[in-house]
Amino acid sequence: CALPISQAAASLRYTAAQVYGRLGLHAEAVQIALATDDAEFIGRTVDSCEPVLTWIRHGTSRLRPLVRRVPDSVLISHPRAGYGRVIYWVKEGRLKEAQGLFDRLETLPAGVSEDLDRALCHCMLAVYKGTPIGNADVAHLERLSLTQPELAPMLGCLTNTLHSYLQQHAGQFAAAAESARRAI
């Protein structure tokens, strides 16, 4: 007994999104998942692409297709997708929306979201908005970066840049210059 065409098409979409995801073709996986209109499936697909880590590894051009069209309801039910959208909005200059979404994600119970994603978003918002960030925030990000050794060069650059940012604001210009050199 053959499936009706609509059920067969839906089944094909789910399978294709999963296969594309396993192949590392994340933009394609998300695009197909979006066509299912299944919020839970969309969220799982985007989360599995690790949007914030994709941004760290490959930049905004690879992040954009993962998060720009994801329904708002999915961003809260799947925090990795939400934090990915925060970074996307920060990089697009949509700071008010980014801060609003970040604040909504902050209300989730502890352990629901990825701590590294949260810490990176917190630091990016602080730098782009010009709001204070503390040494404790940077030290926390450094500790979290130890859990991702393959990202050590990129995260080391980021944390040294943040140290330089903090040192400049504190008037420690020689130390800021040294941190900037380490970042480079």
Salt bridges, closest charged atoms under 4 A:
GLU40 OE2 - ARG44 NH1 3.69
GLU40 OE2 - HIS78 NE2 3.34
GLU50 OE1 - ARG57 NH1 3.69
GLU50 OE2 - ARG80 NH1 3.39
ASP72 OD1 - ARG85 NH1 3.49
GLU92 OE2 - ARG64 NH2 3.86
GLU97 OE2 - ARG94 NH2 3.25
GLU106 OE2 - ARG118 NE 3.09
GLU114 OE1 - ARG80 NH2 3.81
ASP115 OD2 - HIS140 NE2 3.19
ASP117 OD2 - ARG80 NE 3.24
ASP137 OD2 - HIS122 NE2 3.36
GLU142 OE2 - HIS163 NE2 3.05
GLU150 OE2 - ARG57 NH2 3.24
GLU178 OE2 - ARG182 NH1 3.89
